[in-house]
Amino acid sequence: MSAGARLDESVWDLLHRALHLYRDDPRAAGLLHHQLGRFDRPLRVAVAGPARSGKSTLVNAIVGEQVAPIEADDGGQLFIWYADAPEPGVAAYAPDGSTQQLTVTRSAAGIRVELGGWRSGQVDDVVVSWPTRVLRQMTLIDTPAFAAAREDGRPSTADRILRDADAVLYLTRDVRAGDLEFLHAAQEGAVAGAAPVNVILVLARADEIGGGRMDALLSARQGARRRYRDPELNSLCMGVVALDGLVASAGRALTEPDFAALAALAGMARPELDRLLLSADRFVGGQSPAPVDADTRRTLLDRLGMFGVRLATTLIRTGWNTRAKLAAELVTRSGLAELKESVGRYFIDRADVLRARSALVVLDSVLRRYARPGSRELLTWVEYVLANTHDFRELRLLATLRDPELGFDADLASEAERLAGGHGVELTTRLGVDPDAGAAELWGLSSQALHRWQNQAEDPLLSLRQRRAAGVVVRSCESMLAQLSAR
C-alpha cells in the first residue's frame, strides 16, 4: 500500500492483505469478504431509536410509500432492509443462512408481508426489494427498539446497528440518558475516535415537542437548533433535525381522494371546523356535521394525525389549494426536506468515506480479536490511514468546530466549516459560489482562502489547537486547487 493512495484504495488493499492473512480462518475471512462486498453498494443507513419513536413512519416518508412496519407473526420486531431492485419482493433470512421468499400483499394502506409462520427468533433479517430512486443511493434499515444482549449470544440491537450500518438516523422524542448512551457508544473504538461522527439526531414527533399548536413545527426547529448548540450533544452527531414523521409521510403519499376530503373539511364554516378539530374523538365521532364520512375521517387521522389534519386544512384555506401544492408544503413544514438535505450533505456526499470507515471498524476488530503473526503490522497500517487520511481529518475538524472552547469567532468558524465540506463536498459549495462558476473564479477563491488560512495556521498568537484546525482547512484548500489543476 502506497502512502499517497486514496482512502478507498488504501482500505481495499488492507482488506485484501487481511484476507490473505486469515485465509485459513472462515470466521475472520467471512467478515472481511462481507466488507469487500459493501464497497460498490449503496450506503447503509439505519433508522434507530427507542420504541414508538417513529422509525417506520420515517422510512415511509423517505421511500414515499407505505412500506413499513413489517412484523413477525408473533408480533416481534425484526431488522427490515429496504433496498432498490427492478421488481418488488421480500425475502426472510434465518440465522442458519437459509432464505425464504415471502408473499406480499399491496393495498392503499401499504404492504403486508406474510412471514409463513416464522417467528421473530427464527429470522435475522427481512429484505424488502422496492424499485424507487431514493434507495439507489442508500439502503434503509428499519431497526427494532433497543434491548439487552440476547441470551443466545447474538448481538444486541445497538451492537448490530453499529456493526452493520454505515450511518445512523437516531430518532428520539427528547434526549434522555439512554439516547446519550447509544450516541457515546457510536463513538467508541480506535476508528470512531479518528472519524468520530456518523449520526444525525432526529427529534421525532415534532408537533408534540411544540405542544400541538399551529406553530409547533417552527418551535420544534428552533428547539433543535438550541439542542445542537449544546457542547455535550453536538460532538456526538452531525446535526439535529426536528421532524413530524406523520405529516412528512402524508405529504409524500398524498392522494387525490385524501386532498378532496381535506378540501371538503377546509370548506366548512370556521367555527364548525374548529369544534370538529378540538379532539380526535370528536373528529371521528358519528354525530358530526362534517361533509366527509366517518371512515374517511379515520383514514385521514391515521395518515396525518390530529395535528396534521389541522395543519392541512389551514394550509388549504390559506392558498395551498391543489394536491401538489399541499403535498409539497406538508413535506417542507414537516422537517423532511431539511432532514433529506442533511442526509445528502453528511451521508450521501461522503458515502465513500463512511463505507471506508465501516470497513476499518471491522478490520480493526478482526485484527485485534483474531491476533496472529502479521496482524500487528496491519494494525499499524490501519492507524496510519486513520491518522493521515484528509477525509477523516475534515470529519474531526467539523466535530471540533462545534466546541465553543476552540475559540474561533463565528465568521471564522463558519468559513472553516464550509471549506472543510460541512455544507457539502462540491467545490462550488465549499467556496460558497453558484454551481456554474467558472474555473478562473474557483481558482481565485481557492487561492485566497488558502492564503488566509495559511496565515491562521502560522499565527503565533493563536493556540496550538486553533493552528492545527487551521492546518486542516489549509489542506482542504490545497486539495481544491489540486482538483482544479487536474481538470
Order of alpha helices (4+ residues) and beta strands (2+ residues): alpha-alpha-beta-alpha-beta-beta-beta-beta-beta-beta-beta-alpha-beta-alpha-alpha-beta-alpha-alpha-alpha-beta-alpha-alpha-alpha-alpha-alpha-alpha-alpha-alpha-alpha-alpha-alpha-alpha-alpha-alpha
